[in-house]
Amino acid sequence: MTTVLITGSSTGFGALAARSFAELGHDVIATMRTPAKGDALLDDAAEHGWSLRVVALDVTDTASIEAAVAEVGVPDVLVNNAGVELKSPVTAAADDEMLWQFDANVFGVARMLRAVVPGMRERGSGVVVNVGSIAGLVGRPFAGFYAASKHALEGLSEALRFEVGRQGVRVHLIQPGQFPTALGSNTRYAEAFDPGTDDRAMSDRLDVAIRGLVPDTGEPADAQEVADVIVRVALDPAAPFRTLVGGDAEMIAAVKAQGTFEEFEAAMRTTLDWWD
């Protein structure tokens, strides 16, 4: 039985991945800032006989991380899923807003790696799955700090893979596109980015255009697709380092890889009608 620790497990990709691992018979440690939000997971585990625990863990709090790892031990698989999003023009974010974005998405991952990976290296085995985003490959207007945090995660993941692969630790990066999750409830708008600004109106229009990149099948994209990829990559020693998930992510990555940035920029401006 594989032990899997997942951060940000109260909703979204984290909760779905927790259920998927548990259903396959693995021992799941579903962590979240507020354990009461894990009641639905615990109810499912009791109903199906899954091995699943809910443990308090806040990735922005070193003491919380250390206490959780001391309680559960070094897992076989670490899924760094917890994250937040700041919406703001690049020039409008205050210091505390920028730090809030990076504290969860970058420093939080680094804290988890610091707490868990040395034990994996000492044991000679382990898997790290970092949940990034297509935003780690492109920077969209008015979400530059979110994209920057996911670009940073790309660099951390690459470096870590080189550093620990020789000691039996696999590192993988998942790059989802748009999926309906509770990330929106963890989205913060910069104080200067209020609805009365021209930038905010442009951002709202861009949101509509970006949603149009996903083919309209009459059904919303299924976030379970991302959870399934997390599980598959974690359990497959032959899995690639990076895995794109979603038609929009695959399209954007393919277009960007075809030529210069200026060519990509022109293609995306045309697709999104973003010429003003």
C-alpha positions in Angstrom: 0.0 0.0 0.0 1.4 3.4 -1.0 1.0 6.3 1.4 0.0 9.6 -0.3 0.0 13.0 1.3 -1.9 15.7 -0.6 -2.0 19.4 0.2 -5.1 21.5 -0.4 -7.5 18.5 -0.2 -10.7 20.1 1.0 -12.0 20.7 -2.6 -11.0 20.6 -6.2 -8.2 18.6 -7.6 -6.9 17.7 -4.1 -10.2 16.2 -2.9 -10.7 14.3 -6.2 -7.2 12.9 -6.1 -7.6 11.9 -2.5 -10.8 9.9 -3.4 -9.1 8.4 -6.4 -6.0 7.2 -4.6 -8.1 5.9 -1.7 -10.4 4.0 -4.1 -7.4 2.2 -5.5 -6.5 1.0 -2.0 -3.8 3.5 -1.1 -3.3 5.1 2.3 -4.3 8.8 1.9 -3.4 11.7 4.1 -5.7 14.5 3.0 -4.3 17.7 4.4 -6.0 21.1 4.6 -6.0 24.3 6.7 -9.4 23.6 8.1 -9.9 19.9 8.9 -13.7 20.4 9.3 -13.8 20.9 5.5 -12.7 17.3 5.1 -15.9 15.8 6.6 -17.2 14.8 3.2 -14.0 12.9 2.5 -14.2 11.1 5.8 -17.8 10.2 5.2 -16.9 8.7 1.9 -14.0 6.8 3.4 -16.2 5.3 6.1 -18.8 4.3 3.6 -16.3 2.6 1.2 -13.8 1.3 3.8 -11.0 3.5 2.4 -7.8 4.2 4.3 -8.0 8.0 4.5 -7.1 10.5 7.2 -7.7 14.3 7.3 -4.8 16.2 8.9 -4.5 19.9 9.6 -1.7 21.5 7.5 -1.2 25.1 6.3 1.5 25.4 3.6 2.2 29.0 4.7 3.0 27.9 8.3 6.3 26.0 8.8 5.2 24.8 12.3 2.0 23.4 10.9 3.8 21.5 8.2 6.4 20.1 10.7 3.6 19.0 13.0 1.7 17.3 10.3 4.8 15.4 8.9 5.8 14.4 12.5 2.3 13.0 12.9 2.0 11.0 9.7 5.7 10.3 8.8 7.4 10.6 5.4 4.9 9.6 2.7 5.7 7.5 -0.4 4.0 10.2 -2.6 3.7 13.9 -2.0 1.2 15.9 -4.1 1.7 19.6 -3.8 -1.7 20.8 -4.8 -2.6 23.8 -2.5 -2.6 27.1 -4.2 -4.2 30.6 -4.5 -4.5 33.2 -7.2 -4.0 37.0 -7.2 -5.8 39.0 -9.9 -4.0 42.3 -10.6 -2.2 44.3 -13.2 1.5 43.9 -12.7 1.9 47.5 -11.6 -1.0 47.6 -9.2 -0.2 44.9 -6.6 0.9 45.9 -3.1 3.7 44.2 -1.3 1.5 42.1 0.9 -0.6 41.0 -2.1 2.5 39.8 -4.0 3.8 38.0 -1.0 0.4 36.3 -0.4 0.6 34.9 -3.9 4.1 33.6 -3.6 3.8 32.4 0.0 1.3 29.7 -0.9 2.2 28.8 -4.4 6.0 28.9 -4.2 7.3 29.1 -0.6 4.6 26.7 0.5 5.8 24.1 -2.0 9.4 24.7 -0.9 8.4 24.2 2.7 6.7 20.9 1.9 9.7 19.7 0.0 12.0 20.7 2.8 9.9 18.7 5.3 9.4 15.6 3.2 12.1 15.1 0.5 15.1 14.6 2.8 13.3 11.6 4.3 12.6 10.2 0.8 16.2 10.6 -0.1 17.3 8.8 3.0 14.9 6.0 2.3 16.0 5.9 -1.3 12.5 6.2 -2.8 9.6 8.6 -3.2 7.5 10.6 -5.7 6.7 14.3 -5.8 3.9 15.6 -8.0 3.7 19.3 -8.2 0.4 20.7 -9.5 1.3 23.7 -11.7 -0.7 25.3 -14.5 -0.5 26.2 -18.2 0.1 29.6 -16.6 3.6 28.2 -15.8 4.3 28.5 -19.6 2.4 31.7 -20.5 1.7 34.9 -18.7 -1.9 36.1 -19.1 -2.9 39.8 -18.6 -4.1 40.7 -15.1 -2.8 37.4 -13.6 0.9 38.0 -14.0 1.7 37.2 -10.4 -0.1 33.9 -10.5 1.7 33.1 -13.7 5.0 34.2 -12.1 4.4 31.8 -9.2 3.7 29.0 -11.5 6.7 29.8 -13.6 8.7 29.7 -10.4 7.3 26.2 -9.7 8.5 25.1 -13.1 12.0 26.1 -12.1 11.9 24.5 -8.7 10.5 21.3 -10.1 13.2 21.1 -12.8 16.0 21.7 -10.3 14.6 19.3 -7.8 14.3 16.5 -10.4 18.0 16.9 -11.2 19.0 17.0 -7.5 17.1 14.0 -6.2 16.6 11.7 -9.1 19.9 9.9 -8.4 18.6 9.0 -5.0 15.5 7.3 -6.1 13.0 10.2 -5.9 10.9 11.0 -8.9 9.6 14.5 -9.5 6.7 15.4 -11.9 4.8 18.5 -12.9 1.2 18.7 -13.9 0.0 21.6 -16.1 -3.8 21.9 -16.1 -5.7 24.3 -18.2 -9.2 25.6 -17.2 -11.2 23.3 -15.0 -14.1 24.1 -12.6 -12.6 24.0 -9.1 -12.7 26.0 -5.9 -9.6 28.0 -6.9 -12.0 30.9 -7.5 -12.8 30.9 -3.8 -9.1 31.3 -3.2 -8.8 34.1 -5.7 -7.9 37.6 -4.4 -8.3 40.8 -6.3 -5.7 43.5 -5.6 -7.1 46.4 -3.7 -6.2 48.8 -6.6 -7.9 46.5 -9.1 -11.5 47.5 -8.3 -14.5 47.1 -10.7 -14.4 50.8 -11.6 -11.1 50.7 -13.4 -10.6 50.3 -17.1 -8.2 47.5 -16.5 -10.8 45.6 -14.6 -13.3 45.9 -17.5 -10.6 44.6 -19.9 -9.9 41.7 -17.5 -13.5 40.8 -17.4 -13.7 40.8 -21.2 -10.5 38.7 -21.4 -12.0 36.1 -18.9 -14.9 35.6 -21.3 -12.6 35.2 -24.3 -10.3 32.7 -22.5 -13.3 30.6 -21.5 -14.0 30.4 -25.3 -10.7 28.5 -25.8 -12.3 25.4 -24.4 -14.6 23.6 -26.9 -18.2 24.0 -26.0 -19.6 20.5 -25.7 -22.5 21.6 -23.6 -20.8 20.0 -20.5 -18.3 21.6 -18.2 -14.7 20.3 -18.2 -14.3 17.5 -15.7 -11.8 18.2 -13.0 -11.6 14.5 -12.4 -9.4 14.4 -15.5 -6.7 16.2 -13.6 -7.1 14.0 -10.6 -6.7 10.9 -12.8 -3.5 12.3 -14.3 -2.1 13.0 -10.8 -2.7 9.4 -9.8 -1.4 8.0 -13.0 1.8 10.0 -12.9 2.4 9.2 -9.2 2.1 5.5 -9.8 3.9 5.2 -13.2 7.7 5.2 -13.0 7.8 5.8 -16.8 5.6 8.9 -16.6 7.1 12.0 -18.2 8.3 15.0 -16.2 5.6 17.3 -17.5 2.0 16.5 -18.4 -0.4 19.0 -19.9 -4.1 18.4 -19.0 -7.0 19.9 -21.0 -7.5 20.8 -24.6 -6.8 24.5 -24.0 -3.5 23.8 -22.2 -2.4 21.5 -25.1 -3.4 24.1 -27.7 -1.7 27.0 -26.0 1.5 25.0 -25.4 1.6 23.8 -29.0 1.1 27.2 -30.5 3.8 28.7 -28.2 6.3 25.9 -29.2 5.8 26.5 -32.9 7.8 29.8 -33.3 8.9 33.0 -31.8 7.2 34.7 -28.9 6.0 37.5 -31.2 4.3 34.8 -33.4 2.7 33.3 -30.4 1.6 36.7 -29.2 0.0 37.5 -32.5 -1.8 34.2 -32.6 -3.2 34.6 -29.1 -4.1 38.3 -29.7 -6.1 37.2 -32.8 -7.7 34.3 -31.0 -8.7 36.4 -28.0 -9.4 39.6 -30.0 -6.9 41.4 -27.8 -5.6 44.2 -29.9 -6.5 47.3 -27.8 
